[in-house]
């Protein structure tokens, strides 16, 4: 099956804090010209013991890739094709990315575009090849089969089973030592695919315009091994239909989606922040009115909702509905300095668990909360920075990267924050994985005295970065 033309991944996806995907290269790429005989290309693949052959033009620009899948689909049953040029049997236009692209963004692109290889280039010329196995420690078939199966599933029970499979596969990858960035990309991207499929199946006959939106960790694409739902709906009634009649119709469907996702392993939100709740199934004007009241009031409820809903991103349906809402939000929020000050004040209530002597400050049970006091200081600060700058980003890493220059923050500072955030997030994942392996409920609390000395010291260093970040937030907003 030929892949559609995929855009070249731009330099904007390069993240200095995450190791470049080039660090995973195992060997120099093997390539041939488009007019090479298929038989000669296969002979080279056998001699080199490789599963794919890159095809480049005279200027070393990648134009295609010949994989074992192509051999099965287009060559094995056609003996005459052995004399054909590689260009007639290859998969054209492979996904390409700069040599410096981070492992996280390479993983994200691989899953979302449904491909198993990324061609690395330097000035558009061939520099290397990365596979799903290099990134995830998986056979490419595992990734392809799961993502393809989700996209083609025809009933909810099948999709729900795939959701449980994602969790099992993610825990396996964690046990194999897959890095936090690629693992997070794997979880977020497959969760998106599964949710899109459920929403598409349930809403396909809906006459109203709608957009299924994600908030919280889902909106930031930062889910861990255990996550609940934070979603909503923006809608516009069809011609002649009333707002309330449309809302009631959509709520019935949305509740089915929420229940299906719950059965797939994405638990119902304890606070009922889901599209099946009338409070979060709203027209564009109703959503804008809610955000305006939150920003202008600065009440405790507004601050709580701000930490969830300001991370919204569209997942399925009419994306323009969500994009227009985000553009309005990013235009309105920076104008209210009082609200940003209150958000900063609220964010500083979650202090990193370090005492005056820079040792861990433990709860009564000897534990610390890696989410509330570990990752949330980074997440909250990045959100405030992006709102203050009016920058349309939702992920914590991208918010730090894009707001740094706007706020005159040195690159080495933002890179340190990103690296520290990823380190604490990695501890959360390992903590959850260990609990699930023991058959226990996964959480975010850890006893530091169970870590060996090196891990304890590195975790302290990461949490000190959170303290440094909060010091800047306190200074900027005079809290």
Secondary structure as the mmCIF struct_conf table of DSSP 4:
data_model
#
loop_
_struct_conf.conf_type_id
_struct_conf.id
_struct_conf.beg_label_comp_id
_struct_conf.beg_label_asym_id
_struct_conf.beg_label_seq_id
_struct_conf.end_label_comp_id
_struct_conf.end_label_asym_id
_struct_conf.end_label_seq_id
HELX_LH_PP_P HELX_LH_PP_P1 UNK A 2 UNK A 5
HELX_LH_PP_P HELX_LH_PP_P2 UNK A 7 UNK A 8
STRN STRN1 UNK A 9 UNK A 9
HELX_LH_PP_P HELX_LH_PP_P3 UNK A 10 UNK A 10
HELX_RH_3T_P HELX_RH_3T_P1 UNK A 11 UNK A 13
TURN_TY1_P TURN_TY1_P1 UNK A 16 UNK A 17
BEND BEND1 UNK A 18 UNK A 18
HELX_LH_PP_P HELX_LH_PP_P4 UNK A 19 UNK A 19
STRN STRN2 UNK A 20 UNK A 20
HELX_RH_3T_P HELX_RH_3T_P2 UNK A 21 UNK A 24
BEND BEND2 UNK A 27 UNK A 27
STRN STRN3 UNK A 31 UNK A 33
TURN_TY1_P TURN_TY1_P2 UNK A 34 UNK A 35
BEND BEND3 UNK A 36 UNK A 36
STRN STRN4 UNK A 37 UNK A 37
HELX_RH_AL_P HELX_RH_AL_P1 UNK A 38 UNK A 48
TURN_TY1_P TURN_TY1_P3 UNK A 49 UNK A 49
BEND BEND4 UNK A 51 UNK A 51
STRN STRN5 UNK A 52 UNK A 56
TURN_TY1_P TURN_TY1_P4 UNK A 58 UNK A 59
BEND BEND5 UNK A 60 UNK A 60
STRN STRN6 UNK A 61 UNK A 61
STRN STRN7 UNK A 62 UNK A 67
HELX_RH_AL_P HELX_RH_AL_P2 UNK A 68 UNK A 70
HELX_RH_PI_P HELX_RH_PI_P1 UNK A 71 UNK A 75
TURN_TY1_P TURN_TY1_P5 UNK A 76 UNK A 77
HELX_RH_3T_P HELX_RH_3T_P3 UNK A 79 UNK A 83
BEND BEND6 UNK A 84 UNK A 84
STRN STRN8 UNK A 85 UNK A 85
HELX_RH_3T_P HELX_RH_3T_P4 UNK A 86 UNK A 88
TURN_TY1_P TURN_TY1_P6 UNK A 89 UNK A 89
BEND BEND7 UNK A 90 UNK A 90
STRN STRN9 UNK A 91 UNK A 92
BEND BEND8 UNK A 93 UNK A 93
STRN STRN10 UNK A 96 UNK A 98
TURN_TY1_P TURN_TY1_P7 UNK A 99 UNK A 100
STRN STRN11 UNK A 102 UNK A 102
HELX_RH_AL_P HELX_RH_AL_P3 UNK A 103 UNK A 113
TURN_TY1_P TURN_TY1_P8 UNK A 114 UNK A 114
BEND BEND9 UNK A 116 UNK A 116
STRN STRN12 UNK A 117 UNK A 122
TURN_TY1_P TURN_TY1_P9 UNK A 123 UNK A 124
STRN STRN13 UNK A 125 UNK A 131
HELX_RH_AL_P HELX_RH_AL_P4 UNK A 132 UNK A 136
BEND BEND10 UNK A 137 UNK A 138
HELX_RH_AL_P HELX_RH_AL_P5 UNK A 140 UNK A 152
BEND BEND11 UNK A 155 UNK A 155
HELX_RH_AL_P HELX_RH_AL_P6 UNK A 156 UNK A 175
TURN_TY1_P TURN_TY1_P10 UNK A 176 UNK A 177
HELX_RH_AL_P HELX_RH_AL_P7 UNK A 180 UNK A 203
TURN_TY1_P TURN_TY1_P11 UNK A 204 UNK A 205
BEND BEND12 UNK A 208 UNK A 208
STRN STRN14 UNK A 209 UNK A 214
HELX_RH_AL_P HELX_RH_AL_P8 UNK A 216 UNK A 220
TURN_TY1_P TURN_TY1_P12 UNK A 221 UNK A 221
BEND BEND13 UNK A 225 UNK A 226
STRN STRN15 UNK A 228 UNK A 228
STRN STRN16 UNK A 231 UNK A 236
HELX_LH_PP_P HELX_LH_PP_P5 UNK A 237 UNK A 238
TURN_TY1_P TURN_TY1_P13 UNK A 239 UNK A 240
HELX_RH_AL_P HELX_RH_AL_P9 UNK A 243 UNK A 263
TURN_TY1_P TURN_TY1_P14 UNK A 264 UNK A 265
STRN STRN17 UNK A 267 UNK A 267
HELX_LH_PP_P HELX_LH_PP_P6 UNK A 268 UNK A 269
TURN_TY1_P TURN_TY1_P15 UNK A 270 UNK A 271
BEND BEND14 UNK A 274 UNK A 274
TURN_TY1_P TURN_TY1_P16 UNK A 275 UNK A 276
BEND BEND15 UNK A 277 UNK A 277
HELX_RH_3T_P HELX_RH_3T_P5 UNK A 278 UNK A 280
STRN STRN18 UNK A 281 UNK A 283
HELX_RH_AL_P HELX_RH_AL_P10 UNK A 284 UNK A 297
HELX_RH_AL_P HELX_RH_AL_P11 UNK A 300 UNK A 309
TURN_TY1_P TURN_TY1_P17 UNK A 310 UNK A 311
STRN STRN19 UNK A 313 UNK A 317
HELX_RH_AL_P HELX_RH_AL_P12 UNK A 319 UNK A 332
HELX_RH_3T_P HELX_RH_3T_P6 UNK A 333 UNK A 335
HELX_RH_AL_P HELX_RH_AL_P13 UNK A 337 UNK A 347
TURN_TY1_P TURN_TY1_P18 UNK A 348 UNK A 349
BEND BEND16 UNK A 350 UNK A 350
BEND BEND17 UNK A 353 UNK A 353
STRN STRN20 UNK A 354 UNK A 354
TURN_TY1_P TURN_TY1_P19 UNK A 356 UNK A 357
BEND BEND18 UNK A 358 UNK A 359
STRN STRN21 UNK A 360 UNK A 360
TURN_TY1_P TURN_TY1_P20 UNK A 364 UNK A 365
BEND BEND19 UNK A 366 UNK A 366
STRN STRN22 UNK A 368 UNK A 369
TURN_TY1_P TURN_TY1_P21 UNK A 370 UNK A 370
HELX_RH_PI_P HELX_RH_PI_P2 UNK A 371 UNK A 375
HELX_RH_AL_P HELX_RH_AL_P14 UNK A 376 UNK A 389
TURN_TY1_P TURN_TY1_P22 UNK A 390 UNK A 390
BEND BEND20 UNK A 395 UNK A 395
HELX_RH_AL_P HELX_RH_AL_P15 UNK A 396 UNK A 406
TURN_TY1_P TURN_TY1_P23 UNK A 407 UNK A 408
HELX_RH_AL_P HELX_RH_AL_P16 UNK A 411 UNK A 437
TURN_TY1_P TURN_TY1_P24 UNK A 438 UNK A 439
BEND BEND21 UNK A 444 UNK A 444
STRN STRN23 UNK A 445 UNK A 446
HELX_RH_3T_P HELX_RH_3T_P7 UNK A 448 UNK A 450
BEND BEND22 UNK A 451 UNK A 451
HELX_RH_AL_P HELX_RH_AL_P17 UNK A 453 UNK A 477
TURN_TY1_P TURN_TY1_P25 UNK A 478 UNK A 478
#
